[in-house]
Amino acid sequence: MIIPNGGGTPRAVASGEPSFDRLRELLRPEYTGTRPVPRAWTRGRYPRVRVTVVWGLTGVGGWPQTSRAPGGDTAVERVDQLFLAGDGTPWVRTDPAPDVEDDDIRWHRAPRDLYDRLDRAGLLGAPVSAASDRSGSRSAVPLWWAAAGGLAAGAAATFLACRAADRRRTGPPRGEPRQELIDL
């Protein structure tokens, strides 16, 4: 799920699409290290968020972890946010476990030439000039980080509510013997 800040509408990109591959190349979700950043950034005063990407995984779960058939669950794997430093260098801020309340936040640089190509193509929302993206404003950052978490929490709540509703309608009739065995 790509959530642009300041222009464009959120959209989902699936694995196998060219946009997904380019986004993966830019954000490098397989990178597990971290790079040092300015001290102000570690205190939450970093440049304005350019785009937030929520990485999800579908087709997970099933017996014995859940009471559902395998492949029907979804999970939020990680959340990446893309920033532009004052010199125009794109930085990625990663929360590798968004469902855990911890301080495991990782930073790494993204390839500038690839960022420029994806920005011009509109994959990161409406293209913005580098000058307007270097404002260093702090106000939008917590709101967008909360929006990504809220989006993930809303999706999880909807999923759990549907799962609970489905559970009540399944199984043998209450108070009667089952007449036939149905394989699912």
C-alpha positions, 0 to 999 in steps of 0.5 A, a space after each residue: 500500500 503506497 500512501 503519498 504525502 501531499 498529493 495523490 491517492 493511496 494505492 495498492 501494488 501487488 507482487 509481480 507488477 512492474 511498479 512493485 519491483 521498482 518500489 522494492 528496488 528503491 526501498 530495499 525491504 530486505 536490508 536489515 541494517 541501519 545507518 547513522 542519521 542526524 541527532 535531530 532525526 532520532 528525536 523526531 525532527 526529520 524532513 517531511 514524509 514523502 511517501 509511506 509504504 505498508 508492506 503486507 503479506 496475504 495468504 498466511 495463517 491457517 490451522 493450527 494457529 487460527 481456526 481458519 483454512 490456510 491462506 485466508 489471513 493477511 499480515 502487515 510485515 513492515 512500514 517504510 517512510 521515504 524522506 528527502 534530506 536537505 541535500 536531496 538524498 532520499 532516506 528510508 525510515 523502517 519499522 520492521 515490526 509495526 505490530 510491536 511497540 518498540 524503538 526498533 527503527 532503522 534508517 538507510 539511504 535510497 538510490 537518488 537516481 531511482 528515486 528521481 525516476 519513480 518521482 517523475 513517473 508518479 509512483 510516489 504520488 504527485 511529483 513535487 519539487 525538491 525545494 518544496 520537499 526540503 522544508 524540514 517541517 515536522 508537523 506532518 510526520 507524526 500524522 502520517 506515521 499514525 495514519 499508516 498505523 491506523 490503516 493497518 489497525 483498521 484493516 486488522 479490525 475489519 478482518 477480525 470482525 468478519 472472521 468473528 461473524 463468519 465463525 458464528 454462522 459455521 459449524 453444525 446446527 446448534 441443538 441438532 445432530 449433524 446430518 452429513 460430514 462436509 469436507 472444507 
